[in-house]
Amino acid sequence: MNKAFTKESDADADDDGTPEVAQPLPAGGKNYITPTGYARLRDELLELMDVERPKIVETVHWAAKNGDRSENGDYLYGKKRLREIDRRIRFLTKRLEIAEVTDPSVHHGSDQIYFGATVRYADEAGEERVVTILGIDEANSAEAEVSWISPVARALLKAREGDVVKLLAPGGAREIEVLSVSYPVALAAPDAR
């Protein structure tokens, strides 16, 4: 298809044709994030804007001077990568603008579950699991981190050690018992000299 007939949203699609979509926030909800998660997203944004994008722009500029662009792999790949970078920059910028940085270390020593807690719990079969409740943009299930809007986090929030709560999961309701709750220790402020 001729580029003149493509919609801008087509350029925002990934390789499989789907646009990068942020996990939606609940109605009236905030985009909570830990200071560490915020710093990680900000660092990624700065790396893309200050290092990676200028490098790709230079490659595309060089490739464009080499003649026929329709069969120029460096040019075609560079333009595609540039669209991917620009899409990620837009996504990160929007998410950082609405981020509500919340430091979980303020709850250190508490036995009640709030945002940022690491919780050890057992299900009805006695199987124990440990999860850390984090923001939508920073949670990584491979690291036993769950988003604060996930069903397990929703069930656990506001509970205390020893409480038994009902988890409403797609497979049906079941009870889980909170075994322990912990929070990161606050980082010491640097000395002002």
N, C-alpha and C positions, 0 to 999 in steps of 0.2 A: 504494500500500500504506500502511496506517495505520502511523504511527511506532511504535506500541506493539508491532508485530510485526517490527520490524527488529532485526537483531543489531548489537551494538556494532561488529563488524568491518565492517559495511556503511557505517557512518559514517566509517570509516578509509579508504575507497576513494577513488581519484581520480575525475575526471569520467567516465573510461571504465570505472569499476567495479573497477579494479585497485588494491590497496593499495600504498603506498610501501614497497618492499622494499629493504633495504640489500644491496649486493653481498656475498655470503657470504665469510667468511674461510676460509682452508684449515684443516683440522682441526689444532688445537693452535697455529694461527698467531696472530700479534698484529696489531692494527690500527695499523700504523706510519703516522706522519704527520709532516710537517715542521713546524717552529715557525710558518712562514708559513701553512700550511694550517690548523693548529690555531687560529691567531688569526683567520683568515677565518671558520671555522665558529663560533667563540665570538662574534665580532662579529655574525654573522647571527642567532644565538640571542638575544643581548641586544637587537638591533634588533626582533626579533619580539616579545619579552616586554615591552620597555619602551616601544616606540613604536607598532608596528602593531596589536598585539592590543588595547591600551587604546582606540585610535582606533575599531576595529571594534566593540568592546563598547559604546562610546558611541553609535555609529550604530544598532546593533541595539536598544539601550535606547530611543532616540528613536523609531525606527520602530515598536516594539512599542506605544508610547503612541498611535499614530495609528489604532488600530482594527483592522479585519479583517486578520489576519496572513496568511491564505491567498492573498490577492491583492496583498500589500504587497511590491513588488520590493526595496525597501531592506532589509526584514526578511529575506526569503528569501535574497537574495544575501549579506547580512551574516552570517547563520547558516552558510551554506555556506562563506564565507571564513573564519569563525571555526573551523570544523572543520578546514579546510586548514592554518591557522596552528597549531592545537593539535597536529595530526598531525606537522607539521614540527618543532615544539618537542620533542615526544617523541622523534622520530628523532634530532635533533641532540644532545639530552641523553644518549641511550643511546650514540651514537657517540663523544661527547667523554669519557664515563666510561671507555670501554675503550681510548681512544687511547693509543698509546705514542709520545710525541714524540721524534723522532730528528733530530738536527742533522747534515745532510750536509756542512757546512763542515769538520767534523773530519777529513774525508778529502781536503781541498784539497791538491793537489799529487800525489796518488796516481794511479797508472795502472791500478789495479784497480777493478772496478765493484762498487759497493755502493749501497744505497738512497740516492736523491737525486742520483745521477750523471746528467750529460748525456752521452749517448753518440752518436758518429757512427759508423755502420757501413755496409758495402756488402754487397749480396746477390750471388749467383752471376752475375747479369747485369751487375754493376758499378754498379747503381743505389744511390746513397747516400741515407741517411736519418739524421735526428737525432731522438732521443727523450730525454726526461727521465723517470727512474723515480721515481714518487711514490706516495703512499698511495692506497688505494682511494677514499677520500672526497674527494680533492683532484685526482686525475688528470683531465685534460680532453683528449680525443683531438684536438679541434680546435686545440689549442695544442701538439701533438706531445708530449703527456704521456701516459705509460702507467702503469697500476697495477703494483705490484711483483709481483702474482700473474698478470699477463698472460703469454702464451706467449713473447713476445719478451723481456720482462724476465727471466723464468725462465731463458731461454737465455743471456742476457748476464751475469747476476749472478755474481760471483767471477771472471769472465774479465778479461784484461788487454789493453792495447793490443797489436795485432798478432796476437792469438789468433783462430783460426777456430773457431766454435762451431756446433753443430747446432740449428736452430730447428725444433721440432715444431709445425707449424701445421695447421689443419684441411685445408688443401690438400695436405698431405704434408710430409715432412722436406726441409729445404734448409739449406745452409751459409751463414753470414754471417761477415764479417771485421770485427773491432773496429778502427776507424781512429784514434779518439781518445776520451779520457775526461776530463771536467772536472767540477769541483765549485764551488759558490758560495764566495766568500771570506767568512770569519767576520766578523761585524760587530764593530767595536771596542766594548768595554765603556765605558759613560760614566764620566767622571772622578768619583771620590768625593772631594768637597771639603767 
